[in-house]
Amino acid sequence: MHSFELYLVKYMTIAFRSGCLLLALCLFARGADPLYAREPASTSSTSNLDQDTSGPIDETARSTDSAQTETQPRENENSRKGSFVVAPIPISSPAIGTGAVLALGYIFPLSKTDTVSPPSVIGALGLYTNNDTRAFALGGQFYFKQNTYKVTAGYGRGTVNYDLYGPADSEALKLPLQQTGQLFRGEFLRRLAWNFFLGPRFSTGSSTITRSSDSGNTVTPPPDLGLNTTLTALGVTLTRDTSLNRFYPTNGTYFKFTSDFFSQSLGSKYSFQSYVTTFAKYWNVSESQVLAYDAYFCATGGTPPFYGNCIYGASNQLRGYAAGKYFDRYMLTTQVEYRLTLPMRFGVVAFGGIGEAIPGGDQLLFRNNNFLPGGGGGLRFQLSKQYHVNLRADLAGSKDGHTFSLGMGEAF
């Protein structure tokens, strides 16, 4: 169940956008794309898949994939059985306070005769913290027809209490806000050549922002305060994943590009565009050691509400920052993580990276030099041997302070 720290706050941080994170969480996704354990297919199965997909067959790519499969340990028969993952996860966040997430997931093959498709996932979660932040989410992702189609759907609803910070020259100023929102997202992808998945996505949600107290009335209130705002978008997703186990990737690469187009003609109050690109690479240093690299880019165009921009700290790019302090038109991060598996189901990690939130306009990349570094370490405990699902605990430091988070699955 990836990114269960999500998980939500960072995770639910600005309600409409936080709703997306909510769904990501319950779908056990990296970002919003679920993680799964893929059973290596035989050479003959791979050939059948290539015949079913559109586009030319790349013989070089096929031989590379076959060689990669041969170097990986094959799953045992249990990989085609269902597995429950249940966890009450305490959280402590500078954004939403201290509380707990109760998460329940079920990983299973949609068809026992389909030995090519990755296992499907359904999940549910609930969140409550001491600042009265609360939320729930339901969702699922399903693979079928020999890994030809992938369908994702989810719904999340919650109330988040957080602070809207002042500009950089007055960082001590902040405005306490409460945002109640809900979100539905659906996605239908088809496998193309070279293991790419492409297809449409649909999002619709609404949120209401109110001032949670008058004591922090030192920051200019955002537009639409006290009004219900609806945002609806059509978009496209393109993704490719070559690792054999998405819960704990030890090799291969992961790529995902999403674009969402919010339009008043669809019933959205604002018209704007959102683009997100993620790339990750994994190296199996030894049987117990993995080196992981992640790069992330976000861009927003048009006229979005403040919470429709790229939000630094709203996911695992980067850990160590409170969501809601840095959000701008563009965001770029890069990070590395060293993962070591220890005996008795334990493991440790060390990570570090750097990024930047960029306002846009004449503020080109890196012109303002407001780099935001972060780093730290964490402890892992394996909850599921079958799919190598880890409980994660990370302590991260940044230029603003530090954060501690608990969750399921790796950060990326």
Disulfide bonds with the S-S distance in Angstrom:
Cys298-Cys310 2.00
